[in-house]
Amino acid sequence: MERSTDGTIEAIPTGEAVKLPKPDEEAEKKATQLVREIFKDEYRNSKSPTQQIELAHKLIVQAAKDERDVVGNFVLLRIARDIASDAGDATLTLRAIDLMSAKYEANHLDLKAVALGRAASVVVKPDEQRTIAQAALDLATEASRTDGFAVAQKLNEIAASAARKSRVQEVIRQATTAKIRPPRSRS
């Protein structure tokens, strides 16, 4: 911050966007009810994973259309993340989290670990498990570089499990030989 000649305080651009706090529980609850009401037909008609993925995509598109509604935007992205994760679409799940964490205060690695774990538990196709394993390995590497040891371990476990289910030997090898080390103590 810098004080100008007229006594007002001006923010000095730092290059980093200021992130919004997560909405309070009551506001989030109201926005969730509104989203469910607006998209009630889509909810009712999204029985299969493919239909659920279409709904999640639609919610992400809607969030991008009106960024002025801070709470609504957050809720749309959160619901899209959950639906995509439950439908087993790791790519769309991670996209929703990236959009959330770009705008709101959130630990994207924690969110991604939880979401990938959920997605890995529902998908059955080996190629989908491979996608999850590779994403989890990449994120585990990122987490280990940023002192997120516990998250890195969790992501590595998700990667190893998904890799075994993928039955792709190279991915299995990568996941089972990945080394996650605790951060060195800084004395």
Beta strands, then each sheet from edge to edge (+ up, - down):
strand 1: 2-3
strand 2: 9-10
sheet 1: 1+ 2-
end
